[in-house]
Amino acid sequence: MPSDETPDLIVEVTEQLKAEHAELGRQAAAAIFSTLPSYTGVDETSVHASVGRNTARAIATLVSRSAPEPGTSAEAAMTTSERLRQGVPIEDIIRGYRISLRVIHHRFIELAGAKAMPADRILEYSNLLWEVGDWFIAGAAAEYRDHEVRSAVRDSMRQVELFRELLAGGLSESQIRAAAASLALDPSARYAVFRMHGQATTVDAVRARMDALTPRPELVTVSGRSGWIGLTSAPDTLAELPHPVAVGPAVPLDELASSERIATRILDLVADEAPRAYALEDVTWRLATVGEPAVTALLESRYVAPARELGEFGELLLSTVRAFLAADLNIVRASEALAVHPNTTRYRLARYEELVGVRLTATNTIVELAWVLDPLGCTG
């Protein structure tokens, strides 16, 4: 327990500290500026204000003889946030606080000694002051974590915004170079826009798969509720992703709009296909089936609807025609794919020709059937 005179002594000491508040702040600020180069350029008024808060907090702690409660570090958060915006690294923010606290602590020791305060009481109050330091560091660390998260979110949103601007086109050469610099892109390189539906895969799972690619895509962002859009200089690596990926042509940055447009159309075509990368050379003329729904509807009414009116047998005829097309019009290979005798295949094809009123040897019929039955090249 403190001696009877201790309360009076601490009151005298703290009153003196209050009287020297401005001078202590000046000394602490001077020590911070002379010790920490990162504070060069930081507004002196701002530093004096934060040092003043530090001094007031230290005095209040000595008066109450209790350290600040955890979670009550609004002033620590305010100082940390302000310094981070001014470009001061977190380690120097903490060092700056310790410098400020050291000036206060040193003056406290001087005054306590001059007042003949008992050594055990000086030690008690000294420990309280260092607890104030721990309290500030905890608050600063929490604010730093929040700041980093906020900064990451802002940076991510800005990246997405710049990416959208590049995709939209119409930027000047200087604007493209500025966007490329912000996105860490080579302004002279060619990039392919790619698109992918995430389906039921979680966002984190897709990002993990993207990050595992070598090299990784230069840019990736969510597009819509379950889609992804990105930029890559190495389209071949996208084949490792667990969903069909539509890849536009590799183009200069000022032509990304055309690459994105083709990737979108390819995705409409391959969304339900096997997982791999699909580029323009994989779909060629079949890309037109996406852009001409009226033609597709006409061909479906001509080649598909009559067979489907026959129910199960009609579907059997359609699957046989698909196999025939996939086998490049080779009866034997089509029969092997269907696991039936070649004569069975011939019979079904003849029935289909009779039903629809076409010849499967006519070039125009083959092209139109390929269009309507299997836009990806009759994979069976």
Contacts in CASP RR format, 6 or more apart in sequence:
PFRMAT RR
TARGET T0000
AUTHOR 0000-0000-0000
METHOD contacts of the structure
MODEL  1
MPSDETPDLIVEVTEQLKAEHAELGRQAAAAIFSTLPSYTGVDETSVHAS
VGRNTARAIATLVSRSAPEPGTSAEAAMTTSERLRQGVPIEDIIRGYRIS
LRVIHHRFIELAGAKAMPADRILEYSNLLWEVGDWFIAGAAAEYRDHEVR
SAVRDSMRQVELFRELLAGGLSESQIRAAAASLALDPSARYAVFRMHGQA
TTVDAVRARMDALTPRPELVTVSGRSGWIGLTSAPDTLAELPHPVAVGPA
VPLDELASSERIATRILDLVADEAPRAYALEDVTWRLATVGEPAVTALLE
SRYVAPARELGEFGELLLSTVRAFLAADLNIVRASEALAVHPNTTRYRLA
RYEELVGVRLTATNTIVELAWVLDPLGCTG
2 118 0 8 1.000
2 121 0 8 1.000
2 124 0 8 1.000
3 118 0 8 1.000
3 121 0 8 1.000
6 117 0 8 1.000
6 118 0 8 1.000
6 121 0 8 1.000
9 112 0 8 1.000
9 115 0 8 1.000
9 116 0 8 1.000
9 117 0 8 1.000
9 121 0 8 1.000
10 62 0 8 1.000
10 63 0 8 1.000
10 65 0 8 1.000
10 117 0 8 1.000
10 121 0 8 1.000
10 125 0 8 1.000
11 63 0 8 1.000
12 111 0 8 1.000
12 115 0 8 1.000
13 62 0 8 1.000
13 108 0 8 1.000
13 111 0 8 1.000
13 112 0 8 1.000
13 115 0 8 1.000
13 117 0 8 1.000
14 59 0 8 1.000
14 62 0 8 1.000
14 63 0 8 1.000
16 111 0 8 1.000
17 24 0 8 1.000
17 55 0 8 1.000
17 58 0 8 1.000
17 59 0 8 1.000
17 62 0 8 1.000
17 104 0 8 1.000
17 107 0 8 1.000
17 108 0 8 1.000
17 111 0 8 1.000
18 59 0 8 1.000
20 107 0 8 1.000
21 52 0 8 1.000
21 55 0 8 1.000
21 56 0 8 1.000
21 59 0 8 1.000
24 51 0 8 1.000
24 55 0 8 1.000
24 103 0 8 1.000
24 104 0 8 1.000
24 107 0 8 1.000
25 48 0 8 1.000
25 51 0 8 1.000
25 52 0 8 1.000
25 55 0 8 1.000
25 100 0 8 1.000
25 103 0 8 1.000
26 48 0 8 1.000
27 103 0 8 1.000
28 51 0 8 1.000
28 54 0 8 1.000
28 55 0 8 1.000
28 99 0 8 1.000
28 100 0 8 1.000
28 103 0 8 1.000
28 104 0 8 1.000
29 44 0 8 1.000
29 47 0 8 1.000
29 48 0 8 1.000
29 51 0 8 1.000
29 100 0 8 1.000
31 99 0 8 1.000
31 100 0 8 1.000
31 102 0 8 1.000
31 103 0 8 1.000
32 39 0 8 1.000
32 47 0 8 1.000
32 51 0 8 1.000
32 96 0 8 1.000
32 99 0 8 1.000
32 100 0 8 1.000
33 39 0 8 1.000
33 40 0 8 1.000
33 44 0 8 1.000
33 47 0 8 1.000
35 95 0 8 1.000
35 96 0 8 1.000
35 99 0 8 1.000
36 88 0 8 1.000
36 92 0 8 1.000
36 95 0 8 1.000
36 96 0 8 1.000
36 99 0 8 1.000
38 87 0 8 1.000
38 88 0 8 1.000
38 89 0 8 1.000
38 92 0 8 1.000
39 47 0 8 1.000
39 88 0 8 1.000
39 92 0 8 1.000
39 96 0 8 1.000
41 86 0 8 1.000
42 83 0 8 1.000
42 86 0 8 1.000
42 88 0 8 1.000
43 86 0 8 1.000
46 82 0 8 1.000
46 86 0 8 1.000
50 78 0 8 1.000
50 79 0 8 1.000
50 82 0 8 1.000
50 100 0 8 1.000
51 100 0 8 1.000
53 75 0 8 1.000
53 79 0 8 1.000
54 97 0 8 1.000
54 100 0 8 1.000
54 101 0 8 1.000
54 104 0 8 1.000
54 136 0 8 1.000
55 100 0 8 1.000
55 104 0 8 1.000
57 68 0 8 1.000
57 75 0 8 1.000
57 132 0 8 1.000
58 101 0 8 1.000
58 104 0 8 1.000
58 105 0 8 1.000
58 108 0 8 1.000
58 129 0 8 1.000
58 132 0 8 1.000
61 67 0 8 1.000
61 68 0 8 1.000
61 128 0 8 1.000
61 129 0 8 1.000
61 131 0 8 1.000
61 132 0 8 1.000
62 108 0 8 1.000
62 125 0 8 1.000
62 128 0 8 1.000
62 129 0 8 1.000
65 124 0 8 1.000
65 125 0 8 1.000
65 128 0 8 1.000
66 128 0 8 1.000
67 128 0 8 1.000
67 131 0 8 1.000
67 132 0 8 1.000
67 134 0 8 1.000
67 135 0 8 1.000
68 131 0 8 1.000
68 132 0 8 1.000
68 135 0 8 1.000
70 135 0 8 1.000
70 138 0 8 1.000
71 138 0 8 1.000
71 139 0 8 1.000
73 135 0 8 1.000
73 136 0 8 1.000
73 138 0 8 1.000
73 139 0 8 1.000
73 140 0 8 1.000
73 142 0 8 1.000
73 143 0 8 1.000
76 135 0 8 1.000
76 136 0 8 1.000
76 138 0 8 1.000
76 139 0 8 1.000
76 140 0 8 1.000
76 143 0 8 1.000
77 139 0 8 1.000
77 140 0 8 1.000
77 142 0 8 1.000
77 143 0 8 1.000
79 93 0 8 1.000
79 97 0 8 1.000
79 140 0 8 1.000
80 90 0 8 1.000
80 93 0 8 1.000
80 139 0 8 1.000
80 140 0 8 1.000
80 143 0 8 1.000
80 144 0 8 1.000
80 147 0 8 1.000
81 143 0 8 1.000
81 147 0 8 1.000
83 92 0 8 1.000
83 93 0 8 1.000
84 90 0 8 1.000
84 93 0 8 1.000
84 143 0 8 1.000
84 144 0 8 1.000
84 147 0 8 1.000
90 140 0 8 1.000
90 141 0 8 1.000
90 144 0 8 1.000
93 140 0 8 1.000
94 136 0 8 1.000
94 137 0 8 1.000
94 140 0 8 1.000
97 133 0 8 1.000
97 136 0 8 1.000
97 137 0 8 1.000
97 140 0 8 1.000
98 133 0 8 1.000
101 129 0 8 1.000
101 130 0 8 1.000
101 132 0 8 1.000
101 133 0 8 1.000
101 136 0 8 1.000
104 129 0 8 1.000
105 126 0 8 1.000
105 129 0 8 1.000
105 130 0 8 1.000
108 125 0 8 1.000
108 126 0 8 1.000
108 129 0 8 1.000
109 122 0 8 1.000
109 126 0 8 1.000
112 121 0 8 1.000
112 122 0 8 1.000
112 125 0 8 1.000
113 122 0 8 1.000
158 182 0 8 1.000
159 182 0 8 1.000
159 183 0 8 1.000
159 219 0 8 1.000
159 221 0 8 1.000
160 221 0 8 1.000
162 179 0 8 1.000
162 182 0 8 1.000
162 183 0 8 1.000
163 183 0 8 1.000
163 219 0 8 1.000
163 221 0 8 1.000
163 230 0 8 1.000
163 231 0 8 1.000
165 171 0 8 1.000
165 175 0 8 1.000
165 179 0 8 1.000
166 176 0 8 1.000
166 179 0 8 1.000
166 253 0 8 1.000
166 256 0 8 1.000
167 193 0 8 1.000
167 229 0 8 1.000
167 256 0 8 1.000
167 257 0 8 1.000
167 260 0 8 1.000
168 257 0 8 1.000
169 254 0 8 1.000
169 256 0 8 1.000
169 257 0 8 1.000
170 254 0 8 1.000
171 179 0 8 1.000
171 254 0 8 1.000
173 254 0 8 1.000
176 187 0 8 1.000
176 253 0 8 1.000
176 254 0 8 1.000
177 187 0 8 1.000
179 185 0 8 1.000
179 253 0 8 1.000
180 186 0 8 1.000
180 187 0 8 1.000
180 253 0 8 1.000
181 187 0 8 1.000
183 218 0 8 1.000
183 219 0 8 1.000
184 218 0 8 1.000
185 191 0 8 1.000
185 218 0 8 1.000
185 219 0 8 1.000
185 231 0 8 1.000
185 253 0 8 1.000
186 233 0 8 1.000
187 253 0 8 1.000
188 252 0 8 1.000
189 233 0 8 1.000
189 253 0 8 1.000
190 233 0 8 1.000
190 250 0 8 1.000
190 251 0 8 1.000
190 252 0 8 1.000
191 218 0 8 1.000
191 231 0 8 1.000
191 232 0 8 1.000
191 233 0 8 1.000
191 250 0 8 1.000
191 251 0 8 1.000
191 253 0 8 1.000
191 256 0 8 1.000
191 259 0 8 1.000
192 231 0 8 1.000
192 232 0 8 1.000
192 233 0 8 1.000
192 235 0 8 1.000
192 247 0 8 1.000
192 248 0 8 1.000
192 249 0 8 1.000
192 250 0 8 1.000
192 251 0 8 1.000
192 259 0 8 1.000
192 263 0 8 1.000
192 279 0 8 1.000
193 229 0 8 1.000
193 230 0 8 1.000
193 231 0 8 1.000
193 247 0 8 1.000
193 248 0 8 1.000
193 256 0 8 1.000
193 259 0 8 1.000
193 260 0 8 1.000
193 263 0 8 1.000
194 217 0 8 1.000
194 229 0 8 1.000
194 230 0 8 1.000
194 231 0 8 1.000
194 232 0 8 1.000
194 235 0 8 1.000
194 238 0 8 1.000
194 245 0 8 1.000
194 246 0 8 1.000
194 247 0 8 1.000
194 248 0 8 1.000
194 263 0 8 1.000
194 277 0 8 1.000
195 223 0 8 1.000
195 227 0 8 1.000
195 228 0 8 1.000
195 229 0 8 1.000
195 230 0 8 1.000
195 245 0 8 1.000
195 246 0 8 1.000
195 260 0 8 1.000
195 263 0 8 1.000
195 264 0 8 1.000
195 266 0 8 1.000
195 267 0 8 1.000
196 227 0 8 1.000
196 228 0 8 1.000
196 229 0 8 1.000
196 241 0 8 1.000
196 243 0 8 1.000
196 244 0 8 1.000
196 245 0 8 1.000
196 246 0 8 1.000
196 267 0 8 1.000
197 226 0 8 1.000
197 227 0 8 1.000
197 228 0 8 1.000
197 243 0 8 1.000
197 244 0 8 1.000
197 267 0 8 1.000
197 271 0 8 1.000
198 206 0 8 1.000
198 226 0 8 1.000
198 227 0 8 1.000
198 228 0 8 1.000
198 243 0 8 1.000
199 226 0 8 1.000
199 243 0 8 1.000
201 242 0 8 1.000
201 243 0 8 1.000
203 222 0 8 1.000
206 228 0 8 1.000
207 220 0 8 1.000
209 240 0 8 1.000
209 241 0 8 1.000
209 242 0 8 1.000
210 216 0 8 1.000
210 217 0 8 1.000
210 220 0 8 1.000
210 241 0 8 1.000
212 240 0 8 1.000
213 234 0 8 1.000
213 237 0 8 1.000
213 238 0 8 1.000
213 240 0 8 1.000
213 241 0 8 1.000
214 237 0 8 1.000
215 233 0 8 1.000
215 234 0 8 1.000
215 237 0 8 1.000
217 230 0 8 1.000
217 231 0 8 1.000
217 232 0 8 1.000
217 234 0 8 1.000
217 237 0 8 1.000
217 238 0 8 1.000
218 230 0 8 1.000
218 231 0 8 1.000
218 232 0 8 1.000
218 233 0 8 1.000
219 230 0 8 1.000
219 231 0 8 1.000
220 228 0 8 1.000
220 229 0 8 1.000
220 230 0 8 1.000
220 231 0 8 1.000
221 228 0 8 1.000
221 229 0 8 1.000
221 230 0 8 1.000
222 228 0 8 1.000
223 229 0 8 1.000
229 260 0 8 1.000
229 263 0 8 1.000
231 256 0 8 1.000
232 238 0 8 1.000
232 247 0 8 1.000
233 250 0 8 1.000
235 247 0 8 1.000
235 248 0 8 1.000
235 250 0 8 1.000
235 277 0 8 1.000
235 279 0 8 1.000
236 277 0 8 1.000
238 245 0 8 1.000
238 247 0 8 1.000
238 277 0 8 1.000
239 245 0 8 1.000
239 276 0 8 1.000
239 277 0 8 1.000
241 275 0 8 1.000
241 277 0 8 1.000
242 275 0 8 1.000
243 275 0 8 1.000
244 267 0 8 1.000
244 270 0 8 1.000
244 271 0 8 1.000
244 272 0 8 1.000
244 273 0 8 1.000
244 274 0 8 1.000
244 275 0 8 1.000
244 276 0 8 1.000
244 278 0 8 1.000
245 275 0 8 1.000
245 276 0 8 1.000
245 277 0 8 1.000
245 278 0 8 1.000
246 263 0 8 1.000
246 264 0 8 1.000
246 265 0 8 1.000
246 266 0 8 1.000
246 267 0 8 1.000
246 269 0 8 1.000
246 270 0 8 1.000
246 278 0 8 1.000
247 263 0 8 1.000
247 266 0 8 1.000
247 277 0 8 1.000
247 278 0 8 1.000
247 279 0 8 1.000
248 259 0 8 1.000
248 260 0 8 1.000
248 262 0 8 1.000
248 263 0 8 1.000
248 266 0 8 1.000
248 279 0 8 1.000
248 280 0 8 1.000
249 258 0 8 1.000
249 259 0 8 1.000
249 262 0 8 1.000
249 279 0 8 1.000
249 280 0 8 1.000
250 259 0 8 1.000
251 258 0 8 1.000
251 259 0 8 1.000
262 280 0 8 1.000
262 287 0 8 1.000
265 287 0 8 1.000
265 290 0 8 1.000
265 291 0 8 1.000
266 278 0 8 1.000
266 279 0 8 1.000
266 280 0 8 1.000
266 282 0 8 1.000
266 283 0 8 1.000
266 287 0 8 1.000
268 290 0 8 1.000
269 278 0 8 1.000
269 283 0 8 1.000
269 286 0 8 1.000
269 287 0 8 1.000
269 289 0 8 1.000
269 290 0 8 1.000
269 375 0 8 1.000
269 376 0 8 1.000
270 278 0 8 1.000
270 283 0 8 1.000
270 376 0 8 1.000
273 376 0 8 1.000
273 379 0 8 1.000
280 287 0 8 1.000
282 376 0 8 1.000
283 375 0 8 1.000
283 376 0 8 1.000
286 370 0 8 1.000
286 371 0 8 1.000
286 375 0 8 1.000
286 376 0 8 1.000
286 377 0 8 1.000
288 295 0 8 1.000
288 371 0 8 1.000
289 295 0 8 1.000
289 296 0 8 1.000
289 371 0 8 1.000
289 372 0 8 1.000
289 375 0 8 1.000
290 375 0 8 1.000
295 371 0 8 1.000
296 371 0 8 1.000
296 372 0 8 1.000
299 368 0 8 1.000
299 371 0 8 1.000
299 372 0 8 1.000
300 372 0 8 1.000
302 356 0 8 1.000
302 368 0 8 1.000
303 356 0 8 1.000
303 358 0 8 1.000
303 368 0 8 1.000
303 369 0 8 1.000
303 372 0 8 1.000
303 373 0 8 1.000
304 318 0 8 1.000
304 372 0 8 1.000
304 373 0 8 1.000
306 355 0 8 1.000
306 356 0 8 1.000
307 314 0 8 1.000
307 315 0 8 1.000
307 317 0 8 1.000
307 318 0 8 1.000
307 352 0 8 1.000
307 355 0 8 1.000
307 356 0 8 1.000
308 314 0 8 1.000
308 315 0 8 1.000
308 318 0 8 1.000
310 317 0 8 1.000
310 355 0 8 1.000
316 348 0 8 1.000
317 348 0 8 1.000
317 351 0 8 1.000
317 352 0 8 1.000
317 355 0 8 1.000
318 352 0 8 1.000
318 373 0 8 1.000
319 338 0 8 1.000
319 380 0 8 1.000
320 334 0 8 1.000
320 338 0 8 1.000
320 345 0 8 1.000
320 348 0 8 1.000
320 349 0 8 1.000
320 352 0 8 1.000
321 349 0 8 1.000
321 352 0 8 1.000
321 360 0 8 1.000
321 369 0 8 1.000
321 373 0 8 1.000
322 373 0 8 1.000
322 374 0 8 1.000
322 378 0 8 1.000
322 380 0 8 1.000
323 334 0 8 1.000
323 337 0 8 1.000
323 338 0 8 1.000
323 345 0 8 1.000
323 380 0 8 1.000
324 331 0 8 1.000
324 334 0 8 1.000
324 345 0 8 1.000
324 349 0 8 1.000
324 360 0 8 1.000
325 366 0 8 1.000
325 369 0 8 1.000
325 370 0 8 1.000
325 373 0 8 1.000
325 374 0 8 1.000
325 377 0 8 1.000
325 378 0 8 1.000
326 334 0 8 1.000
326 337 0 8 1.000
326 374 0 8 1.000
326 377 0 8 1.000
326 378 0 8 1.000
326 379 0 8 1.000
326 380 0 8 1.000
327 333 0 8 1.000
327 334 0 8 1.000
327 337 0 8 1.000
329 360 0 8 1.000
329 361 0 8 1.000
329 366 0 8 1.000
331 342 0 8 1.000
331 345 0 8 1.000
331 346 0 8 1.000
331 349 0 8 1.000
332 342 0 8 1.000
334 345 0 8 1.000
335 341 0 8 1.000
335 342 0 8 1.000
335 344 0 8 1.000
335 345 0 8 1.000
337 380 0 8 1.000
338 344 0 8 1.000
338 345 0 8 1.000
349 360 0 8 1.000
352 360 0 8 1.000
353 359 0 8 1.000
353 360 0 8 1.000
358 365 0 8 1.000
359 365 0 8 1.000
360 366 0 8 1.000
360 369 0 8 1.000
370 377 0 8 1.000
370 378 0 8 1.000
374 380 0 8 1.000
END
